[in-house]
Amino acid sequence: MVEFTCRRLAKPQSLGGIIAGIIDPTKTEYAGVVMRSRLEADFARHLDANRIVWRYEPAVYGPPGHGYLPDFEILGRLERHFVEVKPTLREVAGAKRKMGVIWKTYPSAVLVVACAEGSRFFASEGGAGWINWVDRWSHS
């Protein structure tokens, strides 16, 4: 059994506010790591519940001033996996585009955008096009 501990460091945010586009990230501590949002902490709990080893905000990839800092790196895989967590589907396209800079450093990396709205996942390996994964994660 996995025990979850999540301590909010500021006021809670409602999912309705997120969906409406009013995003006021609430710093949240999970597993000793202060994350930028409760959504990221919820995703880290999802990874732990599935026994997936992760690292939060591993490094900035890309040129200075135009780099990208993914939310998570999934560890213990042969190829590198990077995950960006977004609250709404409206933000997915931008995340996909910005994450692509990671392929310049790791051409075979698997990039994943996890979206709370609809509990959807989008993934691409080595820039070979994005596929849609569904029903893998639920944010509450």
ChimeraX attribute file (.defattr): number of C-alpha atoms within 10 A of each C-alpha:
attribute: neighborCount
match mode: 1-to-1
recipient: residues
	/A:1	4
	/A:2	9
	/A:3	7
	/A:4	14
	/A:5	11
	/A:6	14
	/A:7	15
	/A:8	16
	/A:9	14
	/A:10	12
	/A:11	11
	/A:12	14
	/A:13	16
	/A:14	13
	/A:15	18
	/A:16	10
	/A:17	11
	/A:18	17
	/A:19	15
	/A:20	10
	/A:21	13
	/A:22	12
	/A:23	16
	/A:24	13
	/A:25	17
	/A:26	18
	/A:27	20
	/A:28	23
	/A:29	19
	/A:30	19
	/A:31	14
	/A:32	10
	/A:33	11
	/A:34	17
	/A:35	22
	/A:36	15
	/A:37	21
	/A:38	25
	/A:39	23
	/A:40	27
	/A:41	24
	/A:42	21
	/A:43	22
	/A:44	23
	/A:45	20
	/A:46	17
	/A:47	15
	/A:48	16
	/A:49	13
	/A:50	10
	/A:51	10
	/A:52	14
	/A:53	14
	/A:54	19
	/A:55	14
	/A:56	19
	/A:57	17
	/A:58	14
	/A:59	14
	/A:60	14
	/A:61	19
	/A:62	18
	/A:63	9
	/A:64	8
	/A:65	6
	/A:66	10
	/A:67	15
	/A:68	19
	/A:69	18
	/A:70	23
	/A:71	22
	/A:72	22
	/A:73	21
	/A:74	18
	/A:75	14
	/A:76	11
	/A:77	9
	/A:78	7
	/A:79	15
	/A:80	16
	/A:81	21
	/A:82	25
	/A:83	25
	/A:84	23
	/A:85	22
	/A:86	21
	/A:87	21
	/A:88	20
	/A:89	16
	/A:90	13
	/A:91	14
	/A:92	19
	/A:93	11
	/A:94	9
	/A:95	19
	/A:96	18
	/A:97	9
	/A:98	15
	/A:99	21
	/A:100	19
	/A:101	18
	/A:102	23
	/A:103	17
	/A:104	12
	/A:105	11
	/A:106	14
	/A:107	15
	/A:108	17
	/A:109	20
	/A:110	21
	/A:111	25
	/A:112	26
	/A:113	27
	/A:114	27
	/A:115	25
	/A:116	23
	/A:117	16
	/A:118	15
	/A:119	17
	/A:120	20
	/A:121	23
	/A:122	20
	/A:123	20
	/A:124	19
	/A:125	18
	/A:126	17
	/A:127	15
	/A:128	10
	/A:129	9
	/A:130	16
	/A:131	12
	/A:132	11
	/A:133	14
	/A:134	13
	/A:135	9
	/A:136	10
	/A:137	17
	/A:138	14
	/A:139	16
	/A:140	9
